[in-house]
Amino acid sequence: MTASKCVVLAGVLFGLTGVIFGAWGAHGLAEYIGREDVGAWDTAVSYQWMHAITLLIIGIWHRSYHSNLLLVGAGLMSVGIVLFSGSLYLLVLSSQAWLGPITPLGGIAFILGWTSLAVAVIKWR
């Protein structure tokens, strides 16, 4: 499987799970968790979705512009989804406070991923 196809597949799978987690949060989970936890869940779904769509764009872009910076950006965004959204999902479901400090690490991965894309654009000819 090509790198471009792997990135698109990651975007598709994160999009799919984002729909599932969003639906569960809206239709099943909300009655069992507090208002603040619903907000955290919605934030996790939103960030997962926006970065899933970005992964699709990166994968398509990589087909014509074979920059390693695009793959680095895609990898960092995938790590960001797992750490940021994943830690929020687990925090809401388990109330384990130790998960809270993991969330900003995902945010840092997102920032680095977007920075990688910015550098790729600057170098794009």
C-alpha positions as CSV (number, residue, x, y, z in Angstrom):
1,M,0.0,0.0,0.0
2,T,1.4,3.4,-0.9
3,A,2.0,6.1,1.7
4,S,-0.7,8.2,0.2
5,K,-3.2,5.4,0.4
6,C,-2.2,4.8,4.1
7,V,-2.8,8.4,5.0
8,V,-6.2,8.4,3.2
9,L,-7.1,5.1,5.0
10,A,-6.2,6.7,8.4
11,G,-8.4,9.6,7.6
12,V,-11.3,7.3,6.6
13,L,-10.9,5.2,9.8
14,F,-10.6,8.2,12.1
15,G,-13.7,9.7,10.3
16,L,-15.6,6.5,10.7
17,T,-14.8,6.2,14.4
18,G,-15.6,9.9,14.8
19,V,-19.1,9.4,13.5
20,I,-19.6,6.4,15.8
21,F,-18.2,8.2,18.9
22,G,-20.3,11.3,18.0
23,A,-23.5,9.4,17.6
24,W,-22.8,7.5,20.8
25,G,-22.1,10.7,22.6
26,A,-25.3,12.3,21.3
27,H,-27.7,9.4,21.6
28,G,-26.5,7.1,24.3
29,L,-23.7,8.4,26.5
30,A,-25.2,11.8,27.3
31,E,-27.7,10.5,29.7
32,Y,-25.0,8.8,31.8
33,I,-22.4,11.6,32.0
34,G,-22.5,15.2,33.3
35,R,-22.8,18.3,31.2
36,E,-19.1,19.1,31.5
37,D,-18.2,15.6,30.3
38,V,-20.5,16.0,27.3
39,G,-18.6,19.1,26.4
40,A,-15.3,17.3,26.6
41,W,-16.7,14.4,24.5
42,D,-17.9,16.9,21.9
43,T,-14.5,18.6,21.8
44,A,-12.8,15.2,21.3
45,V,-15.2,14.3,18.4
46,S,-14.7,17.8,16.8
47,Y,-10.9,17.6,16.9
48,Q,-11.0,14.0,15.6
49,W,-13.2,15.0,12.7
50,M,-11.3,18.1,11.6
51,H,-8.0,16.1,11.6
52,A,-9.6,13.1,9.9
53,I,-10.6,15.4,7.0
54,T,-7.2,16.9,7.0
55,L,-5.6,13.5,6.7
56,L,-7.8,12.8,3.6
57,I,-6.6,16.1,2.1
58,I,-2.9,15.3,2.9
59,G,-3.2,11.8,1.4
60,I,-4.6,13.2,-1.8
61,W,-2.1,16.0,-1.9
62,H,0.8,13.6,-1.3
63,R,-0.1,11.8,-4.6
64,S,1.1,14.8,-6.6
65,Y,3.6,16.3,-4.1
66,H,5.8,13.5,-2.6
67,S,7.1,15.5,0.3
68,N,8.2,13.7,3.5
69,L,6.9,16.7,5.4
70,L,3.4,15.8,4.4
71,L,3.9,12.3,5.8
72,V,5.4,13.7,9.0
73,G,2.4,16.0,9.3
74,A,0.0,13.1,8.8
75,G,1.8,11.0,11.4
76,L,1.7,13.8,13.9
77,M,-2.0,14.5,13.3
78,S,-2.7,10.8,13.8
79,V,-0.8,10.8,17.0
80,G,-2.6,13.9,18.0
81,I,-6.0,12.3,17.4
82,V,-5.0,9.3,19.6
83,L,-3.5,11.3,22.4
84,F,-5.9,14.3,22.4
85,S,-9.2,12.8,21.5
86,G,-8.4,9.4,22.9
87,S,-7.4,10.8,26.3
88,L,-10.6,12.8,26.4
89,Y,-12.8,9.8,25.5
90,L,-11.1,7.7,28.2
91,L,-11.2,10.5,30.8
92,V,-15.0,10.9,30.3
93,L,-15.6,7.1,30.4
94,S,-13.3,6.3,33.3
95,S,-12.9,9.6,35.3
96,Q,-9.2,8.7,35.7
97,A,-7.6,12.1,36.4
98,W,-4.1,10.9,35.3
99,L,-5.4,11.0,31.7
100,G,-5.8,14.8,31.8
101,P,-2.1,15.6,31.3
102,I,-2.0,13.4,28.1
103,T,-4.5,15.6,26.3
104,P,-2.0,18.6,25.9
105,L,0.5,16.2,24.4
106,G,-2.0,15.5,21.6
107,G,-2.4,19.2,21.2
108,I,1.3,19.6,20.8
109,A,1.3,16.8,18.2
110,F,-1.5,18.7,16.3
111,I,0.6,22.0,16.4
112,L,3.7,20.2,15.1
113,G,1.7,18.5,12.4
114,W,0.2,21.8,11.2
115,T,3.7,23.3,11.3
116,S,5.0,20.5,9.2
117,L,2.3,21.2,6.6
118,A,3.2,24.9,6.7
119,V,6.8,24.1,5.9
120,A,5.7,21.7,3.1
121,V,3.7,24.6,1.6
122,I,6.6,26.9,1.8
123,K,8.9,24.4,0.0
124,W,6.2,23.4,-2.5
125,R,7.3,24.4,-6.1
